[in-house]
């Protein structure tokens, strides 16, 4: 007796997003008030060699999107809903995280040690990490504050909060602020990551001593980007970037140049040199490029070479010509309150290291070129980040145990290409900062009485 076999089951065909868009376009062209005529869906299914049900579901979803005034979704919807079901149940997630919490921190510095402590294969634990069951965190050492320093940080941050005309709390736009800071820029890194082809040889980096890689200190002055009404243009906020280096004749001959050849050399910066640099270079450049009012405030940290706010020579240079200039140092141990340390230097250094340099002259040229190339949107972003950091610091009583808030700045860009001038300040955080300062003043009065 001959056994009859069942007819082969046709394989289900999945359309690409482009094919789905084409199918919807065909149905839209023949529909009346989003109603497809009789037989149109079957004809479309035959043209694309798929089932009528698939085209029918696609058409219904497209009609819902059109009626809701949103873009039509042409994706299959299979991603995340197909394939083998995960074994990582909620109970397993909780148990593994609880087990990790019981392991001492010193045994959680790498996957191998943690896996050995938990009794789990290293590769399996790494798979759990990639699946998001637990996370990796890199902790960096940050400055430690005294109570006085925490109070100073809150006082500094709260001075930037004002009430708007609508009664809401907003941060100052910081248009009169110029941030100053120094940074070492190196000719090369002692460690560099590369992405190589499969059979490509790895680069070999070698130096005589990692402690003697050529480096130059730069002084950078940065303000906020704005519209320059006088010159009818957008001013990027870049005041200047100056190297602490001079040309001096070589004392001895070498295989590279004879004695007496002018070569660039760095020098040590002390308070006298910093004062001279401010009075003869930085402040005149500020007055030359400053686009708005004659008022500006210089902000720098409390490094030893930095001059006091009441230094007579600097005050005279700041106020010369009817200008209203002043110096407002930031609180001690507070690099997070300066836009240069907060992110600008990192962007500048990243761009500088993409340029080749073999000498100190090329290093200086590369840093100067990177400073000019860096887009002003980076400057605008870091000033807005500073405002969010001030609020985050007030929320932890002037400390630095916080994560830099993620603002989604791309969504905040205005029609002129710039970000809003200021952020709103949380009323809760502002009241908490005021209560912290009031409590600190009360404690100080009690100590005076005793």
Residue pairs with C-beta under 8 A, 6 or more apart in sequence:
12 51
13 49
13 50
14 76
14 78
15 23
15 48
15 50
15 54
15 58
15 76
17 74
17 75
17 76
18 74
19 48
20 58
20 74
21 72
21 74
23 44
23 48
23 55
23 58
23 59
24 58
24 59
24 62
24 72
24 74
26 44
26 47
27 36
27 40
27 41
27 44
27 55
27 59
27 62
28 62
30 36
30 37
30 40
31 37
31 40
34 63
34 66
34 67
36 59
41 52
41 55
41 56
41 59
42 52
44 55
45 51
45 52
45 54
45 55
48 55
61 72
61 73
62 72
65 71
65 72
65 73
66 72
86 131
88 128
88 131
88 133
92 133
93 133
96 128
96 133
96 134
97 133
97 134
99 118
100 108
100 114
100 118
100 134
103 114
103 117
103 118
107 113
107 114
107 117
108 114
111 122
111 125
111 126
111 129
112 122
114 125
115 121
115 122
115 124
115 125
116 122
118 125
128 134
129 135
129 136
142 400
142 401
143 333
143 334
143 335
143 400
144 333
145 153
145 333
145 398
145 399
145 400
147 440
149 331
149 332
149 333
149 398
150 397
150 398
150 399
151 398
151 436
151 437
151 440
152 331
152 332
152 398
153 331
153 334
153 337
153 393
153 398
153 399
154 393
154 394
154 397
154 398
154 433
154 436
154 437
155 437
156 330
156 331
156 334
156 337
157 337
157 390
157 391
157 393
157 394
157 398
157 433
158 394
158 430
158 433
158 434
158 437
160 171
160 172
160 174
160 387
160 390
161 169
161 170
161 171
161 172
161 425
161 430
162 169
162 170
162 171
162 172
163 169
163 170
164 170
168 424
169 424
169 425
169 426
169 427
169 430
170 422
170 423
170 424
170 425
171 387
171 390
171 391
171 422
171 423
171 424
171 425
172 422
173 224
173 421
173 422
174 224
174 383
174 386
174 387
174 422
175 223
175 224
175 226
175 292
175 421
176 293
176 295
176 296
176 297
177 223
177 224
177 296
177 297
177 299
178 221
178 222
178 223
178 239
178 286
178 296
178 297
178 298
178 299
179 221
179 222
179 223
179 299
179 300
179 338
179 339
179 340
180 219
180 220
180 221
180 282
180 298
180 299
180 300
180 340
181 219
181 220
181 300
181 301
181 338
181 340
181 341
181 345
182 217
182 218
182 219
182 220
182 244
182 269
182 303
183 217
183 218
183 220
183 340
183 345
183 349
184 215
184 216
184 217
185 215
185 216
185 217
185 218
185 349
185 352
185 363
185 367
186 213
186 214
186 215
186 363
187 213
187 214
187 215
187 357
187 358
187 359
187 360
187 363
188 205
188 207
188 213
188 214
188 357
189 353
190 205
190 207
190 210
190 213
192 203
192 205
194 202
194 203
196 202
207 213
214 359
214 360
214 363
215 266
216 243
216 244
216 245
216 266
216 360
216 363
216 364
216 367
217 243
217 244
217 266
217 269
218 241
218 242
218 243
218 244
218 367
219 241
219 242
219 244
219 277
219 282
220 240
220 241
220 242
220 340
220 344
220 345
220 348
220 371
221 239
221 240
221 241
221 282
221 285
221 286
221 298
222 237
222 238
222 239
222 339
222 340
222 344
222 379
223 237
223 239
223 290
223 296
224 237
224 379
224 380
224 383
225 234
225 235
225 236
225 237
225 376
225 377
225 379
225 380
225 418
226 234
226 235
226 237
226 291
226 292
226 418
227 233
227 234
227 235
227 416
228 234
228 235
228 291
228 292
229 291
229 292
230 291
231 291
234 376
234 416
234 417
234 418
235 289
235 291
236 376
236 379
237 376
237 379
237 380
238 371
238 372
238 374
238 376
238 379
239 282
239 285
239 286
239 289
240 281
240 282
240 285
241 367
241 368
241 371
242 277
242 281
242 282
243 266
243 364
243 367
243 368
244 266
244 267
244 269
244 273
245 264
245 265
245 266
245 267
245 360
245 364
246 264
246 265
246 267
247 262
247 263
247 264
247 265
248 262
248 263
248 265
249 259
249 260
249 261
249 262
249 263
250 257
250 258
250 259
250 260
250 261
250 262
250 263
251 259
252 259
253 259
257 263
263 360
264 360
264 361
264 364
265 360
266 360
267 273
269 305
270 305
271 304
271 305
271 306
271 307
273 305
274 305
274 306
274 307
275 307
275 311
275 313
275 314
278 307
278 314
278 317
279 313
279 314
279 317
283 314
283 317
283 318
283 325
286 296
286 325
287 321
287 323
290 296
294 322
294 323
294 324
295 323
295 324
295 325
296 323
296 324
296 325
296 326
297 325
297 326
297 327
297 328
298 318
298 325
298 326
298 327
298 328
299 327
299 328
299 329
299 330
299 338
300 306
300 327
300 329
300 330
300 338
301 329
301 330
301 334
301 335
301 338
302 329
302 330
302 332
306 329
307 314
307 327
308 327
309 326
309 327
309 328
309 329
314 327
317 325
318 325
318 326
318 327
319 325
330 337
330 338
331 337
335 341
335 342
336 342
336 389
336 393
336 400
337 386
337 389
337 390
337 393
338 386
339 379
339 382
339 383
339 385
339 386
342 382
342 385
342 386
342 389
343 378
343 381
343 382
343 385
344 374
344 378
344 379
344 382
347 374
347 378
348 367
348 370
348 371
348 374
351 370
351 373
351 374
352 366
352 367
352 370
355 366
355 369
355 370
356 362
356 366
357 363
357 365
357 366
377 417
377 418
380 418
380 419
381 409
381 419
384 407
384 409
384 412
384 419
384 420
384 423
385 404
385 407
387 422
387 423
388 404
388 405
388 407
388 423
389 402
389 404
389 405
391 405
391 423
391 425
391 426
391 429
392 402
392 403
392 404
392 405
393 399
393 400
393 402
394 429
394 430
394 432
394 433
395 402
395 426
395 429
395 432
396 402
397 432
397 433
397 436
398 436
407 423
409 419
412 419
412 420
413 419
414 420
